[in-house]
Amino acid sequence: MLSFMKKFAVAALLFAVSAALPIASLAAAVDASMIPDGTYVVKVEKVQDPMHLLVMMDNGVETTLAAKSRSFENVKVNDKLKVSLIKGVVPVFQIQ
């Protein structure tokens, strides 16, 4: 009986770990240059410096955005931004 319980505990632990792996991979950051050009709404998670932001996109993708000409100096954590993304760089944005 004890052997069966040990096997069951190990199996349950392996199942829990394998179920958690896909969830952990969802939070991985994506290189902004891999995101198709377009307009996106993002939520600011961290202002790294006036030219770089760590953001969460509406689809759950996390990425670091770089400003091209206009800096992010007026942006704060938890702000919602509408950004245009061209080759991984933000030429224009609007705080919503």
Beta strands, then each sheet from edge to edge (+ up, - down):
strand 1: 38-49
strand 2: 52-57
strand 3: 62-67
strand 4: 80-85
strand 5: 89-90
strand 6: 93-95
sheet 1: 5+ 3+ 2- 1+ 4- 6+
end
